[in-house]
Amino acid sequence: MLTIESTGGFVAGINGAVLFALLIGLGAYLGWHWGFRSFLTVTLASIIGYFVFVSGG
């Protein structure tokens, strides 16, 4: 869950799954942009594995 509050400043609460997905997405984008398309396969496998085995999805 991503929570953003605007009272008295900017506060963003990000749980582990969202942070993991953001970092994996950034890695996939950079890998694709730099031409390392094989990294995309590893990235997608990591995402699927995380959500199936760790998140209980």
Contacts in CASP RR format, 6 or more apart in sequence:
PFRMAT RR
TARGET T0000
AUTHOR 0000-0000-0000
METHOD contacts of the structure
MODEL  1
MLTIESTGGFVAGINGAVLFALLIGLGAYLGWHWGFRSFLTVTLASIIGY
FVFVSGG
1 15 0 8 1.000
1 18 0 8 1.000
2 12 0 8 1.000
2 13 0 8 1.000
2 14 0 8 1.000
2 15 0 8 1.000
2 18 0 8 1.000
3 11 0 8 1.000
3 12 0 8 1.000
3 13 0 8 1.000
3 14 0 8 1.000
4 10 0 8 1.000
4 11 0 8 1.000
4 12 0 8 1.000
4 13 0 8 1.000
5 11 0 8 1.000
14 22 0 8 1.000
17 50 0 8 1.000
17 51 0 8 1.000
17 55 0 8 1.000
20 50 0 8 1.000
21 47 0 8 1.000
24 43 0 8 1.000
24 46 0 8 1.000
24 47 0 8 1.000
25 43 0 8 1.000
27 39 0 8 1.000
27 43 0 8 1.000
28 39 0 8 1.000
28 40 0 8 1.000
28 43 0 8 1.000
28 44 0 8 1.000
31 37 0 8 1.000
31 39 0 8 1.000
31 40 0 8 1.000
32 39 0 8 1.000
32 40 0 8 1.000
51 57 0 8 1.000
END
